[in-house]
């Protein structure tokens, strides 16, 4: 076979299946791990992935990617890029690596489940490569991140974060556990590959790579590009599965899986990518706003993809169009005022010039979120730093684990979504988060947010108890990344400066 062209043998090898002789079909593919949704195995064997690759070609390609990425890193190893980088970019790097490295590495187990328990031989083949992909993604990002440890100890969180109970990590871990680590192979593939990778990896890797190149961080940009080419390949696993489900009377199940996973991942990426793109990327290097990227790559391209597969647009699609222009702005305020709970050094990114950009990209920003920043700025100018940190804890969504936030200022819109169950009130940031909870309350009701843990006695009463529980020593409690010097441009009252 090594002398034949791949197209002469690939389909035969890829479609090879077997009939078990020593155990039953049910024992080999137990339903909790291999849900076939009542579809015959002969139909699953028709799985046909659009991206075909042999192991030989896969290894060659991965070797070339690693050579390129590590060569660029080695060539730039003696540069002073990080030392001279703005606090904006340093905060973005710390946030990205700390939230993504471990998530990538842990995803290998989800692909391994698909490799072992999928009913589709072609999918098992693709998932094998996906398992190897995710191991590489975790390793290369940890390696690149640890280069910065000699400059800044916060990069230790690139490895440490997943082992902590920091509230941001709890939020991301809960979402990934839900869609990737606690479901059968078929459901995991639809939810992980369609709901996450097909829809959002471009947001984190393509857009961020472009911003990195503009900032001169060519090492980071090259590494991201090497990852995204893998994501583009195994993200395709979900498409044939959705098509099989829709064509065999299981559209409702496929629709629901995509809607759950897409929304759960949107909330995570809105905070991670939204803050990274609209606030942490230095103003002069911003490629586009989160809203612009979402409208083109997700609202447009992902929307057309799922409709072409036979699904409907998610029921909350119109609400999503509103959320992409609002949610991450509120989260940015929350992260900054509760900055001590972050391991990195949060950046405000609301200088007069930055506010002008935000107002241009999000008309009405100054009259809403800008009014919140006006209060923060005035307190800093008066030396009342304590007033920039709220005394009460925030209300945390019992689904996405992020702050429940509405719209402030002239377009005041409060949020009040909740469910009363088992003598307890569960709070949600949005109707879709509440809807997901109500689909399977038994699945979600036992999870406790960081605020739940503070009030039920899991965390001690003192603030030091709170930080210790989250794994933050005094040196690891976040401070303003610019030491408040970003307000120097406000020689006139903030609202007047923004209006100019």
VEXDREN-2710 file (C-alpha; in Angstrom, 1 decimal):
% VEXDREN-2710
k/r/px/py/pz
1/UNK/0.0/0.0/0.0
2/UNK/2.9/2.3/0.6
3/UNK/3.5/2.3/-3.2
4/UNK/0.0/3.3/-4.0
5/UNK/-1.5/6.7/-4.3
6/UNK/-3.7/7.6/-1.3
7/UNK/-6.8/7.9/-3.4
8/UNK/-6.4/4.3/-4.5
9/UNK/-6.7/2.8/-1.0
10/UNK/-8.0/5.5/1.4
11/UNK/-11.7/4.9/1.2
12/UNK/-11.3/1.1/1.7
13/UNK/-9.0/1.6/4.7
14/UNK/-11.1/4.4/6.2
15/UNK/-14.4/2.5/5.9
16/UNK/-13.1/-0.8/7.3
17/UNK/-15.4/-1.9/10.1
18/UNK/-15.7/-5.2/11.9
19/UNK/-18.4/-7.4/13.4
20/UNK/-17.5/-8.4/17.0
21/UNK/-17.2/-12.1/17.7
22/UNK/-16.2/-12.4/21.3
23/UNK/-18.6/-9.8/22.8
24/UNK/-21.9/-8.4/21.7
25/UNK/-22.3/-5.2/19.7
26/UNK/-23.9/-3.6/22.7
27/UNK/-21.0/-4.5/25.0
28/UNK/-18.5/-3.2/22.4
29/UNK/-20.4/0.1/21.9
30/UNK/-22.4/0.7/25.1
31/UNK/-25.1/3.3/24.7
32/UNK/-23.9/5.7/27.4
33/UNK/-20.6/6.0/25.4
34/UNK/-21.8/5.3/21.8
35/UNK/-25.3/6.6/21.4
36/UNK/-26.4/5.6/17.9
37/UNK/-29.8/7.5/18.2
38/UNK/-31.5/4.4/16.8
39/UNK/-29.8/4.8/13.4
40/UNK/-28.5/1.5/11.8
41/UNK/-24.7/1.0/11.8
42/UNK/-24.8/0.7/8.0
43/UNK/-26.0/4.3/7.9
44/UNK/-23.3/5.5/10.2
45/UNK/-20.7/3.8/8.0
46/UNK/-21.7/6.3/5.3
47/UNK/-19.9/9.0/7.3
48/UNK/-17.8/10.9/4.8
49/UNK/-15.5/13.6/6.1
50/UNK/-14.6/16.4/3.7
51/UNK/-11.0/16.6/4.9
52/UNK/-9.2/13.3/4.1
53/UNK/-5.6/12.6/5.3
54/UNK/-3.5/9.5/5.8
55/UNK/-1.3/9.0/8.9
56/UNK/1.8/9.4/6.7
57/UNK/0.7/12.8/5.4
58/UNK/-0.5/13.8/8.8
59/UNK/2.9/13.3/10.4
60/UNK/4.6/15.1/7.6
61/UNK/2.3/18.0/7.9
62/UNK/2.6/18.3/11.7
63/UNK/6.3/18.1/11.5
64/UNK/6.4/21.0/9.0
65/UNK/4.1/23.1/11.3
66/UNK/6.3/22.5/14.3
67/UNK/9.5/23.3/12.4
68/UNK/8.0/26.6/11.3
69/UNK/6.6/27.6/14.7
70/UNK/9.7/26.6/16.7
71/UNK/12.0/28.1/14.2
72/UNK/10.4/31.5/14.4
73/UNK/10.4/31.2/18.2
74/UNK/14.1/30.3/18.2
75/UNK/14.9/33.2/15.8
76/UNK/13.2/35.7/18.0
77/UNK/14.3/34.2/21.3
78/UNK/16.8/37.0/21.9
79/UNK/14.5/39.9/20.9
80/UNK/13.2/42.2/23.5
81/UNK/9.6/42.0/22.2
82/UNK/8.0/41.0/25.5
83/UNK/10.1/43.4/27.5
84/UNK/9.0/46.3/25.3
85/UNK/5.4/45.1/24.7
86/UNK/2.5/47.2/26.1
87/UNK/0.7/46.1/29.2
88/UNK/-2.3/45.6/26.9
89/UNK/-0.5/42.8/25.0
90/UNK/1.0/41.2/28.1
91/UNK/-2.5/41.0/29.7
92/UNK/-3.9/39.4/26.5
93/UNK/-1.1/36.8/26.4
94/UNK/-1.6/35.9/30.0
95/UNK/-5.4/35.6/29.6
96/UNK/-5.1/33.5/26.4
97/UNK/-2.5/31.1/27.6
98/UNK/-4.0/30.6/31.0
99/UNK/-7.5/29.9/29.6
100/UNK/-6.6/27.9/26.4
101/UNK/-3.5/25.7/27.2
102/UNK/-5.2/23.3/29.5
103/UNK/-8.5/23.4/27.7
104/UNK/-6.7/22.2/24.5
105/UNK/-4.8/19.4/26.3
106/UNK/-8.0/18.2/28.1
107/UNK/-9.8/18.0/24.8
108/UNK/-7.7/15.1/23.8
109/UNK/-9.8/12.9/26.1
110/UNK/-13.0/14.0/24.2
111/UNK/-11.4/13.0/20.9
112/UNK/-10.1/9.8/22.4
113/UNK/-13.7/8.9/23.3
114/UNK/-14.8/9.5/19.7
115/UNK/-11.9/7.3/18.5
116/UNK/-12.9/4.4/20.7
117/UNK/-16.7/4.6/20.8
118/UNK/-17.9/6.2/17.5
119/UNK/-20.1/4.1/15.3
120/UNK/-18.5/5.6/12.2
121/UNK/-15.2/4.1/11.1
122/UNK/-14.3/7.2/9.2
123/UNK/-15.0/9.3/12.2
124/UNK/-12.8/7.1/14.4
125/UNK/-10.0/7.7/11.9
126/UNK/-10.5/11.5/12.0
127/UNK/-10.8/11.5/15.8
128/UNK/-7.5/9.7/16.2
129/UNK/-5.8/12.7/14.5
130/UNK/-7.9/15.0/16.6
131/UNK/-6.6/13.4/19.8
132/UNK/-3.0/13.9/18.6
133/UNK/-3.9/17.5/17.6
134/UNK/-5.1/18.4/21.0
135/UNK/-2.1/17.0/22.7
136/UNK/0.2/19.0/20.4
137/UNK/-1.9/22.2/21.0
138/UNK/-1.6/21.9/24.7
139/UNK/2.1/21.2/24.6
140/UNK/3.1/23.9/22.1
141/UNK/1.2/26.6/23.9
142/UNK/2.5/25.7/27.3
143/UNK/6.0/25.7/25.9
144/UNK/5.6/29.1/24.2
145/UNK/3.9/30.5/27.3
146/UNK/6.6/29.4/29.7
147/UNK/9.1/31.5/27.7
148/UNK/7.7/34.5/29.5
149/UNK/8.1/33.1/33.0
150/UNK/11.5/34.7/33.2
151/UNK/9.8/38.0/32.7
152/UNK/6.6/37.7/34.7
153/UNK/5.4/35.1/37.2
154/UNK/1.8/35.4/36.2
155/UNK/2.6/33.0/33.3
156/UNK/2.8/30.2/35.8
157/UNK/-1.0/30.3/35.6
158/UNK/-0.8/29.0/32.1
159/UNK/-0.3/25.6/33.7
160/UNK/-1.6/26.2/37.2
161/UNK/-5.0/27.7/36.3
162/UNK/-6.8/24.4/35.5
163/UNK/-5.9/23.1/39.0
164/UNK/-7.5/26.1/40.8
165/UNK/-11.0/27.1/41.7
166/UNK/-10.7/30.6/40.3
167/UNK/-14.1/31.8/39.3
168/UNK/-13.2/32.3/35.6
169/UNK/-11.7/28.8/35.5
170/UNK/-14.8/27.3/37.1
171/UNK/-16.9/29.0/34.4
172/UNK/-14.8/27.6/31.5
173/UNK/-14.4/24.2/33.0
174/UNK/-18.1/23.8/33.6
175/UNK/-18.9/24.7/30.0
176/UNK/-16.3/22.3/28.6
177/UNK/-17.2/19.5/31.0
178/UNK/-20.8/19.8/29.8
179/UNK/-20.2/19.6/26.1
180/UNK/-17.0/17.7/25.8
181/UNK/-16.3/15.5/28.8
182/UNK/-19.6/14.1/30.1
183/UNK/-21.5/13.0/26.9
184/UNK/-21.4/10.1/24.5
185/UNK/-19.1/10.1/21.5
186/UNK/-21.7/11.1/19.0
187/UNK/-23.1/14.0/21.1
188/UNK/-19.6/15.1/22.0
189/UNK/-18.6/15.3/18.4
190/UNK/-21.7/17.4/17.4
191/UNK/-21.3/19.7/20.4
192/UNK/-17.5/20.1/20.4
193/UNK/-16.8/20.0/16.7
194/UNK/-19.9/22.0/15.6
195/UNK/-20.8/24.1/18.6
196/UNK/-17.2/25.1/19.4
197/UNK/-14.6/24.4/16.7
198/UNK/-16.7/25.0/13.6
199/UNK/-18.1/28.3/15.0
200/UNK/-15.5/29.9/17.3
201/UNK/-11.9/28.7/16.8
202/UNK/-11.6/31.2/13.9
203/UNK/-12.5/33.9/16.4
204/UNK/-9.7/33.0/18.8
205/UNK/-7.0/31.9/16.3
206/UNK/-7.5/33.6/13.0
207/UNK/-8.4/37.0/14.4
208/UNK/-5.9/36.8/17.2
209/UNK/-3.1/35.7/14.9
210/UNK/-3.8/38.8/12.7
211/UNK/-3.7/41.1/15.7
212/UNK/-0.5/39.4/16.9
213/UNK/1.3/39.9/13.6
214/UNK/0.3/43.6/13.6
215/UNK/1.7/43.9/17.1
216/UNK/5.0/42.4/16.0
217/UNK/4.5/39.2/18.0
218/UNK/5.4/36.9/15.1
219/UNK/6.2/34.0/17.4
220/UNK/2.7/34.0/18.8
221/UNK/1.1/34.6/15.4
222/UNK/2.9/31.6/13.8
223/UNK/2.0/29.3/16.7
224/UNK/-1.6/30.3/16.4
225/UNK/-1.6/29.6/12.7
226/UNK/-0.2/26.2/13.2
227/UNK/-3.0/25.4/15.6
228/UNK/-5.8/26.7/13.5
229/UNK/-5.0/24.5/10.5
230/UNK/-5.6/21.5/12.7
231/UNK/-8.8/23.0/14.1
232/UNK/-10.0/23.5/10.5
233/UNK/-9.5/19.8/9.8
234/UNK/-11.1/18.1/12.8
235/UNK/-13.8/20.7/13.1
236/UNK/-15.2/19.0/10.0
237/UNK/-16.1/15.9/12.0
238/UNK/-19.4/17.4/13.2
239/UNK/-20.8/18.2/9.7
240/UNK/-21.3/14.6/8.4
241/UNK/-22.8/13.6/11.8
242/UNK/-25.3/16.4/11.7
243/UNK/-26.2/15.5/8.2
244/UNK/-26.7/11.8/9.1
245/UNK/-28.9/12.8/12.1
246/UNK/-31.1/15.1/10.1
247/UNK/-31.5/12.7/7.2
248/UNK/-32.6/9.9/9.6
249/UNK/-35.3/11.6/11.7
250/UNK/-33.1/13.1/14.4
251/UNK/-33.0/16.7/13.4
252/UNK/-34.6/17.8/16.7
253/UNK/-31.8/16.2/18.7
254/UNK/-29.1/17.6/16.5
255/UNK/-30.7/21.1/16.6
256/UNK/-30.8/21.1/20.4
257/UNK/-27.2/19.9/20.7
258/UNK/-25.9/22.6/18.4
259/UNK/-28.0/25.3/20.2
260/UNK/-26.8/24.2/23.7
261/UNK/-23.1/24.0/22.8
262/UNK/-23.0/27.1/20.6
263/UNK/-24.5/29.3/23.3
264/UNK/-22.3/27.9/26.0
265/UNK/-19.2/28.5/24.0
266/UNK/-20.4/31.9/22.8
267/UNK/-20.5/33.1/26.4
268/UNK/-17.0/31.9/27.1
269/UNK/-15.6/33.4/23.9
270/UNK/-17.4/36.6/24.3
271/UNK/-15.4/37.2/27.5
272/UNK/-12.1/35.7/26.3
273/UNK/-12.0/36.9/22.7
274/UNK/-14.3/39.9/23.1
275/UNK/-12.2/41.5/25.8
276/UNK/-9.0/40.5/24.0
277/UNK/-10.1/42.0/20.7
278/UNK/-11.8/45.2/21.9
279/UNK/-9.8/46.1/24.9
280/UNK/-6.5/44.2/25.3
281/UNK/-5.2/44.5/21.8
282/UNK/-3.4/47.9/21.5
283/UNK/-5.6/50.4/19.7
284/UNK/-3.2/51.0/16.8
285/UNK/-3.1/47.2/16.0
286/UNK/-6.8/46.2/16.2
287/UNK/-7.8/44.3/13.1
288/UNK/-11.6/44.7/13.7
289/UNK/-14.1/44.7/16.5
290/UNK/-15.6/41.5/18.0
291/UNK/-19.0/42.6/16.6
292/UNK/-17.6/42.9/13.1
293/UNK/-15.8/39.5/13.3
294/UNK/-18.9/37.8/14.7
295/UNK/-21.1/39.2/12.0
296/UNK/-18.9/38.0/9.2
297/UNK/-17.5/34.7/10.6
298/UNK/-20.3/33.5/12.8
299/UNK/-23.6/35.2/12.1
300/UNK/-22.8/34.9/8.4
301/UNK/-20.6/31.9/7.7
302/UNK/-21.6/29.6/10.5
303/UNK/-25.3/30.5/10.0
304/UNK/-25.1/29.5/6.4
305/UNK/-23.2/26.3/7.3
306/UNK/-25.8/24.9/9.7
307/UNK/-28.7/25.8/7.4
308/UNK/-26.9/23.9/4.5
309/UNK/-26.7/20.9/6.8
310/UNK/-30.5/20.9/7.3
311/UNK/-30.7/22.7/10.6
312/UNK/-32.5/25.9/11.5
313/UNK/-30.8/29.0/12.9
314/UNK/-30.9/28.7/16.7
315/UNK/-34.1/30.2/18.2
316/UNK/-32.0/32.8/20.0
317/UNK/-30.3/34.1/16.8
318/UNK/-31.8/37.6/17.0
319/UNK/-30.9/37.9/20.7
320/UNK/-27.3/36.8/19.8
321/UNK/-27.0/39.8/17.4
322/UNK/-27.8/42.0/20.4
323/UNK/-25.5/40.1/22.7
324/UNK/-22.4/40.5/20.5
325/UNK/-22.6/44.2/20.9
326/UNK/-23.2/44.3/24.7
327/UNK/-22.2/41.4/26.9
328/UNK/-18.4/41.6/26.7
329/UNK/-18.5/45.3/27.5
330/UNK/-20.2/44.6/30.8
331/UNK/-17.8/41.7/31.5
332/UNK/-14.9/44.0/30.9
333/UNK/-16.1/46.4/33.6
334/UNK/-16.7/43.5/36.0
335/UNK/-13.3/42.0/35.4
336/UNK/-11.6/45.4/36.0
337/UNK/-13.4/46.4/39.2
338/UNK/-13.0/42.9/40.6
339/UNK/-9.4/42.8/39.3
340/UNK/-7.9/41.4/42.5
341/UNK/-9.7/38.1/41.6
342/UNK/-7.7/37.8/38.4
343/UNK/-4.2/36.4/38.2
344/UNK/-3.1/38.7/35.4
345/UNK/-3.1/42.5/35.5
346/UNK/-6.4/43.7/33.9
347/UNK/-6.3/46.6/31.5
348/UNK/-9.1/49.3/31.5
349/UNK/-8.5/50.3/27.9
350/UNK/-10.9/53.3/28.1
351/UNK/-8.5/56.2/27.4
352/UNK/-10.2/59.0/25.4
353/UNK/-8.8/57.6/22.1
354/UNK/-10.0/54.1/23.0
355/UNK/-13.4/55.4/23.9
356/UNK/-13.7/57.1/20.6
357/UNK/-12.9/53.7/18.9
358/UNK/-15.5/51.9/21.0
359/UNK/-18.1/54.5/20.3
360/UNK/-17.4/54.2/16.5
361/UNK/-17.6/50.4/16.6
362/UNK/-20.5/50.3/19.1
363/UNK/-22.7/53.4/18.7
364/UNK/-24.1/54.4/22.1
365/UNK/-21.2/52.9/24.1
366/UNK/-20.5/56.2/25.8
367/UNK/-24.0/56.7/26.9
368/UNK/-24.2/53.2/28.4
369/UNK/-21.0/51.4/29.5
370/UNK/-19.1/54.7/29.3
371/UNK/-21.1/56.1/32.1
372/UNK/-19.9/53.3/34.4
373/UNK/-16.3/54.1/33.4
374/UNK/-17.0/57.8/34.1
375/UNK/-17.6/56.9/37.8
376/UNK/-14.5/54.7/38.0
377/UNK/-12.4/57.4/36.4
378/UNK/-13.6/60.1/38.7
379/UNK/-12.9/58.0/41.7
380/UNK/-9.4/57.3/40.5
381/UNK/-8.8/61.0/39.8
382/UNK/-9.9/61.8/43.3
383/UNK/-7.6/59.2/44.8
384/UNK/-10.6/57.1/46.0
385/UNK/-9.2/53.8/44.8
386/UNK/-11.3/51.8/47.2
387/UNK/-14.4/53.1/45.6
388/UNK/-13.4/51.4/42.3
389/UNK/-13.8/48.0/44.0
390/UNK/-17.4/47.0/44.8
391/UNK/-18.1/45.9/48.3
392/UNK/-20.8/43.3/47.6
393/UNK/-20.0/40.2/45.4
394/UNK/-21.4/40.1/41.9
395/UNK/-24.4/38.0/40.9
396/UNK/-23.1/35.0/38.9
397/UNK/-25.1/33.2/36.3
398/UNK/-25.8/29.6/37.3
399/UNK/-25.2/28.4/33.8
400/UNK/-22.3/30.3/32.1
401/UNK/-20.7/31.2/35.4
402/UNK/-20.1/34.8/34.4
403/UNK/-21.5/38.0/35.9
404/UNK/-25.2/38.7/35.4
405/UNK/-25.1/42.0/33.7
406/UNK/-27.6/44.2/31.9
407/UNK/-27.1/47.6/30.1
408/UNK/-26.4/50.7/32.2
409/UNK/-26.7/54.4/31.5
410/UNK/-29.2/55.9/29.2
411/UNK/-30.4/52.6/27.9
412/UNK/-30.8/51.0/31.3
413/UNK/-31.9/47.3/30.9
414/UNK/-31.9/45.2/34.0
415/UNK/-31.6/41.4/33.8
416/UNK/-33.9/39.2/35.9
417/UNK/-33.9/35.6/34.7
418/UNK/-34.3/32.9/37.4
419/UNK/-35.7/29.5/38.2
420/UNK/-36.9/28.3/41.6
421/UNK/-36.2/24.6/42.1
422/UNK/-35.7/22.5/45.2
423/UNK/-36.1/25.4/47.6
424/UNK/-33.3/27.3/45.8
425/UNK/-33.3/30.2/43.3
426/UNK/-31.0/29.8/40.3
427/UNK/-30.0/33.0/38.5
428/UNK/-29.2/33.4/34.8
429/UNK/-27.7/36.2/32.7
430/UNK/-29.9/35.5/29.7
431/UNK/-33.0/33.6/28.5
432/UNK/-30.8/31.1/26.6
433/UNK/-28.8/30.2/29.7
434/UNK/-32.1/29.7/31.6
435/UNK/-33.5/27.6/28.7
436/UNK/-30.5/25.3/28.8
437/UNK/-30.9/24.8/32.5
438/UNK/-34.6/24.0/32.2
439/UNK/-33.9/21.4/29.5
440/UNK/-32.0/19.2/32.0
441/UNK/-32.2/20.6/35.5
442/UNK/-30.9/17.4/37.0
443/UNK/-27.8/17.8/35.0
444/UNK/-27.0/21.3/36.1
445/UNK/-28.6/22.0/39.5
446/UNK/-25.8/20.5/41.5
447/UNK/-23.2/22.8/40.1
448/UNK/-22.3/25.7/42.4
449/UNK/-20.9/29.0/41.3
450/UNK/-18.1/30.7/43.2
451/UNK/-20.7/32.9/44.9
452/UNK/-22.8/29.9/45.8
453/UNK/-19.7/28.5/47.5
454/UNK/-19.1/31.7/49.4
455/UNK/-22.6/31.7/50.8
456/UNK/-22.9/28.0/51.6
457/UNK/-19.8/28.0/53.8
458/UNK/-17.5/26.2/51.4
459/UNK/-15.3/29.3/51.4
460/UNK/-14.5/31.0/54.7
461/UNK/-15.8/34.4/55.7
462/UNK/-12.7/36.5/55.2
463/UNK/-11.4/37.9/51.9
464/UNK/-8.2/36.0/52.4
465/UNK/-10.2/32.8/52.6
466/UNK/-11.8/33.7/49.3
467/UNK/-8.4/34.3/47.5
468/UNK/-6.8/31.2/49.1
469/UNK/-9.7/29.1/47.9
470/UNK/-9.1/30.4/44.3
471/UNK/-5.4/29.6/44.6
472/UNK/-4.2/33.2/44.7
473/UNK/-1.4/34.1/47.0
474/UNK/-1.1/37.9/47.8
475/UNK/1.4/38.2/44.9
476/UNK/-1.0/36.6/42.5
477/UNK/-3.9/39.0/43.1
478/UNK/-4.5/41.2/40.1
479/UNK/-3.9/45.0/40.0
480/UNK/-4.4/47.7/37.4
481/UNK/-2.1/46.8/34.5
482/UNK/-1.3/50.5/34.0
483/UNK/-1.1/51.5/37.7
484/UNK/-4.0/53.8/36.9
485/UNK/-1.9/56.0/34.7
486/UNK/-4.3/55.4/31.8
487/UNK/-6.5/58.3/33.2
488/UNK/-3.9/60.9/32.5
489/UNK/-5.5/61.8/29.2
490/UNK/-8.6/63.0/31.0
491/UNK/-7.9/66.6/31.6
492/UNK/-11.6/67.4/31.2
493/UNK/-14.5/65.4/32.7
494/UNK/-14.6/61.9/31.1
495/UNK/-18.0/62.3/29.3
496/UNK/-16.9/65.6/27.8
497/UNK/-13.6/64.2/26.7
498/UNK/-15.3/61.2/25.1
499/UNK/-17.7/63.5/23.3
500/UNK/-14.9/65.5/21.8
END
